[in-house]
Amino acid sequence: MSKKTHRSALPADFTLHEYRIDAVIGHGGFGITYRAWDAQLELWVAIKEYLPNELAVREGVSTVYAKSSTDEEAFDWGLQRFILEARTLAQFKHPNIVRVLRFFEAHRTAYMVMEYHDGENLSALLKRGALEEKRLLDIVQPIMDGLQEVHQTGFLHRDIKPANIIIRKDGTPILLDFGAARFAIGQRSASLTSIVTPGYAPFEQYDSKSEQGPWTDIYALGAVMYYAVSGSAPNEVVGRLKRDDMPRAVEVGNGQYRREILRAIDWALALDEEARPQSVQEWREAMLAPPLEILPQTAIPTQSKTPINQDRWYNLFIGLLVVLVVGVPGAYLLYQEYQQPGSFNALLSGESSPTIQQAEVEILIGRYFAANSEADIDKLIDFYSEWVDYYGWGLVRKTAIGDDKRSFFARWPKVRYTLAGSVELFDTEKSNEKHVIFDLTFNARNPNHEDGVRVSTGKAKQEWRLRREPEGLKIVFERQTIYRREHSHTDE
């Protein structure tokens, strides 16, 4: 193996207890990892040394000190978290999570001894090109299994990236280098940006006031998958907050991967932590969900093949052609001008309706959730009156919608919808329309059921067709398909 060098590293052949340092195999802003020989068990191990280079220096051959008195508190706090991390990881015996064998303190710092796994890190593998779907899932799904077990204990990784995933010689992956102590230092130090990994760290890792959870690791693993699909790392989240022009996975991986996988990647990379999957299990369900049906295009009637006697019907044909080519469009334009003053001038000037954008669709979805979740009938009817048109069915249809919503909320006065994946937009045969598909979870409660409080939970697919009009977007088609529904009763 090639031996890396590091100016602050312990020298080769240096002895730590029964371990003899052989080479540096990894380093970063937080510490250094060595390959070492266990003289008692006669096997190779990996040893991680706590040495945050923003806070500490090595004096002489081995001893580590905080750089200054102002750094001592953050250094000591991180050291204690490093030890806690070692104790916690020592409890895990998952085949795809690195196993900690022991830890000890020496030279005014601490060391974590782990199993050594020979293989290639995912970073090197990805540099050779994008991965095919099966290979990607063979790597990601075992990591997800391990993460789910870790999250169930309340522990997070906080530094998932390709360099921390080793592909062993048998092709199986293993996740290395947890970052609990790294997170602790970030809370106590202004040097957080030098500790997180750009492209793989979500915004809450830059902001000590934001809450971290399973969704934090899900963002990072989603970023790894994005790299595997696109061939490049995601844009750094700080830049995305200002201008999110990063191509979506459903675009860069279209045709090469199942859409459910690509949609799950985009869902994991949502900037808002509340818009991401909240658990690995929830994310896995979306990733492995059955394929979605795309809203069918409007059927185009086939031409009649019945022969026509052109001699007999020639004049009638010409007359109808004039009506169709001139009269109908002219009447339509006059009607549009009457309904929407200025539309005819816009047509003559070559102006067209702006393309429906992802951001305004997500705002519309937010309003939909708010109106439903609050069970505010008047607000809900206002929403449909303002945003739903149904191809000119008008007030008759809106009245029917109102009756339907009142009936629903009379039975289920408390209902909550939550986005359960990325929002996808598809082109239609009309330039001013888009198909929109998104998954949602629902939780409805009926406190007046004869058996007590009845709860209905599940997951559904929502389909809309949106049309751009002068006053804004209109929902001209709406359909909900239930994937899964479960009923339960409580006595509360």
Buried (B, 14 or more C-beta within 10 A) or exposed (E): EEEBEBEBBBEEEBEBBEBBBBBBBBBBBBBBBBBBBBEEEEEBBBBBBBBBBBBBBBEEEBEBBBBEEEBBEBBEBBBEBBBBBBEBBBEBEBEBBBBBBEBBEEBBBBBBBBBBBEBEBBBEBBEEEBBEBEBBBBBBBBBBBBBBBBBEEEBBBBBBBBBBBBBBEEEBBBBBBBBBBBBBBBEBBEBBBBBBBBBBBBBBBBEEEEEBBBBBBBBBBBBBBBBBBBBBBBBBBEEBEEEBEBEBBBEBBEEEBBBBBBBBBBBBBBEEBEBBBBBBEBBBBBBEBEEBEEBEEEEEEEEEEEEEEEEEEEEEEEEEEEEEEEEEEEEEEEEBBEEEEEBBEBEEEEEEBEEBEBEBBBEBBEBBBBBBBEBBBEEBBEBBEEBBBBEEEEEEBBEEBBEEBEEBBEEBEBBBBBBBBBBBBBEBEEEBBBBBBBBBBBBBBBEEBEEEBBBBBBBBBBBBBBBBBEEEBBBBBBEEEEBEEEEEEEEE
